[in-house]
Amino acid sequence: MKAHVTVTLKTSVLDPQGQTIHNALGKIGIQGVEAVRQGKYFLLTLSPSLTKDAARAEVERIARDVLTNPVIEEFTYKLEE
């Protein structure tokens, strides 16, 4: 089983890197993008012995305690069998 975890800045936190990318897109003539938010992506390969519920709990724990700074970041994830 694999877990796809995406970590992004909370919407209330300014994203200077995303803003820089957005500005660069405009400079090269791309006008259809209203905003850019940058983030991090993690692919976790989980033990096959984990049940789906146990995998979900482990991924949430890893994302919350290791992969994110809960003050400024949030995460989403998807499990893949």
Secondary structure, DSSP 8 states (H G I E B T S, - for coil): -EEEEEEEE-TTS--HHHHHHHHHHHHTT---------EEEEEEE--TTS-HHHHHHHHHHHIIIII--TTTEEEEEEEE-
